[in-house]
Amino acid sequence: MDLTSIDNGLTGKGLLFVISSVSGGGKTTVIRGLMEELGDLRISVSHTTREPRPGEVEGRDYLFIEEDPFETMVEDGLFLEWAEVYGQYYGTLNTTIDSITAEGLDVLLDIDVQGAIQVKERRKDAILIFIVTPGEDVQERRLRDRGTESDDEVSMRLGAARRELAFINEYHYSVLNDEIEDAVDTVCSIIRAERCRNRN
């Protein structure tokens, strides 16, 4: 058997994982746990036109950019995916993903449903994972506990979540985030299994 023909994240080109969730789904916490468990996983840093939130760091959390240059990059076809979310633009450059996977490293893309569907259409090798909350009541409580959204914003995000859940079957995996440790373990298992899968 020619082991060089196996692309499992250990040899050849790295894998692209996409993780999405509704607002308040705990995606950020799950990803933080993944990075602690899987030190060889890289996170893609997206561009955004929104203002930095307290504690966010340029180049670590996002690459913050003005609206005009973002739109120029869209026109030039530089983004693997991009979307307008709550009035702000978010996008991932093709070169960002390609430079990481070309080194044989697996990359994690933290994006919303709009972006994930674009990636699925353009990158057939992408592996899509959706983090699901136990219910809307739990999602609402998590949003309110964050203390970063007004009542109107919470209502808007809950409405958006109902629309986003209609696309869950577009994802390869759905992971329930009831207990954070269990959700992290499940996603880690998915990543490890995909690394071992034969790709012909």
KAWO-V30058 format. One record per residue. RES is the residue in three letters. PSI is psi in radians with two decimals (* if undefined). NEAR is the number of other C-alpha atoms within 12 Angstrom. Layout:
# KAWO-V30058
((RES	PSI	NEAR) (RES	PSI	NEAR))
This chain:
# KAWO-V30058
((MET	2.30	5) (ASP	1.79	8) (LEU	-0.36	13) (THR	-0.25	15) (SER	-0.11	16) (ILE	2.06	22) (ASP	1.57	27) (ASN	0.32	28) (GLY	-0.24	33) (LEU	-0.53	26) (THR	2.70	23) (GLY	-2.52	21) (LYS	2.47	26) (GLY	2.91	32) (LEU	2.68	43) (LEU	2.03	41) (PHE	2.36	43) (VAL	2.22	45) (ILE	2.25	45) (SER	2.86	42) (SER	2.84	43) (VAL	2.81	42) (SER	2.32	41) (GLY	0.15	36) (GLY	-0.16	40) (GLY	0.30	37) (LYS	-0.77	35) (THR	-0.71	27) (THR	-0.69	23) (VAL	-0.78	37) (ILE	-0.67	40) (ARG	-0.72	25) (GLY	-0.66	23) (LEU	-0.76	33) (MET	-0.51	23) (GLU	-0.62	17) (GLU	-0.63	20) (LEU	1.53	25) (GLY	-0.28	16) (ASP	0.19	25) (LEU	2.38	32) (ARG	2.50	32) (ILE	2.27	34) (SER	2.33	35) (VAL	2.10	28) (SER	2.78	36) (HIS	2.57	40) (THR	2.63	36) (THR	-0.07	26) (ARG	2.84	23) (GLU	2.58	22) (PRO	2.47	19) (ARG	2.82	13) (PRO	2.27	9) (GLY	-0.25	10) (GLU	2.52	14) (VAL	2.29	14) (GLU	2.24	18) (GLY	-0.33	16) (ARG	-0.89	16) (ASP	-0.85	23) (TYR	2.89	28) (LEU	1.89	26) (PHE	2.33	26) (ILE	2.67	24) (GLU	2.83	18) (GLU	-0.73	21) (ASP	-0.90	13) (PRO	-0.55	17) (PHE	-0.83	30) (GLU	-0.59	24) (THR	-0.71	14) (MET	-0.63	25) (VAL	-0.84	24) (GLU	-0.57	12) (ASP	-0.03	13) (GLY	0.55	17) (LEU	-0.28	22) (PHE	2.36	30) (LEU	-0.71	34) (GLU	2.64	36) (TRP	2.74	33) (ALA	2.74	29) (GLU	2.12	23) (VAL	2.06	21) (TYR	0.71	17) (GLY	0.06	12) (GLN	2.63	21) (TYR	2.49	34) (TYR	2.51	38) (GLY	2.71	43) (THR	2.18	37) (LEU	2.47	29) (ASN	-0.74	29) (THR	-0.53	19) (THR	-0.83	27) (ILE	-0.81	36) (ASP	-0.65	24) (SER	-0.57	20) (ILE	-0.87	28) (THR	-0.49	32) (ALA	-0.43	22) (GLU	0.01	21) (GLY	0.22	25) (LEU	2.51	30) (ASP	2.48	39) (VAL	2.47	37) (LEU	2.24	40) (LEU	2.04	42) (ASP	1.69	40) (ILE	2.93	42) (ASP	-3.13	41) (VAL	-0.74	39) (GLN	-0.85	33) (GLY	-0.68	34) (ALA	-0.70	40) (ILE	-0.66	32) (GLN	-0.77	25) (VAL	-0.75	36) (LYS	-0.67	26) (GLU	-0.58	18) (ARG	-0.40	15) (ARG	1.68	22) (LYS	-0.30	17) (ASP	-0.11	23) (ALA	2.51	32) (ILE	2.03	35) (LEU	2.27	41) (ILE	2.26	43) (PHE	2.22	43) (ILE	2.14	45) (VAL	2.43	34) (THR	2.77	33) (PRO	-0.37	23) (GLY	2.92	21) (GLU	-0.53	24) (ASP	-0.67	16) (VAL	-0.74	22) (GLN	-0.78	32) (GLU	-0.72	30) (ARG	-0.73	23) (ARG	-0.70	28) (LEU	-0.77	29) (ARG	-0.60	22) (ASP	-0.48	16) (ARG	-0.57	16) (GLY	0.35	14) (THR	-0.12	16) (GLU	2.55	20) (SER	3.02	15) (ASP	-0.73	16) (ASP	-0.69	13) (GLU	-0.66	18) (VAL	-0.80	28) (SER	-0.71	21) (MET	-0.73	20) (ARG	-0.61	28) (LEU	-0.69	31) (GLY	-0.71	19) (ALA	-0.64	25) (ALA	-0.68	30) (ARG	-0.69	22) (ARG	-0.67	18) (GLU	-0.64	28) (LEU	-0.34	28) (ALA	-0.29	16) (PHE	0.16	26) (ILE	-0.52	28) (ASN	-0.13	15) (GLU	-0.25	25) (TYR	2.63	31) (HIS	-0.52	27) (TYR	2.53	27) (SER	2.27	27) (VAL	2.13	34) (LEU	2.21	27) (ASN	1.37	32) (ASP	-0.96	23) (GLU	2.19	20) (ILE	-0.69	26) (GLU	-0.70	22) (ASP	-0.70	18) (ALA	-0.75	32) (VAL	-0.79	31) (ASP	-0.72	24) (THR	-0.80	28) (VAL	-0.67	38) (CYS	-0.73	30) (SER	-0.69	20) (ILE	-0.82	27) (ILE	-0.76	36) (ARG	-0.68	23) (ALA	-0.72	16) (GLU	-0.57	29) (ARG	-0.45	30) (CYS	-0.17	18) (ARG	2.34	18) (ASN	2.36	17) (ARG	1.93	19) (ASN	*	9))
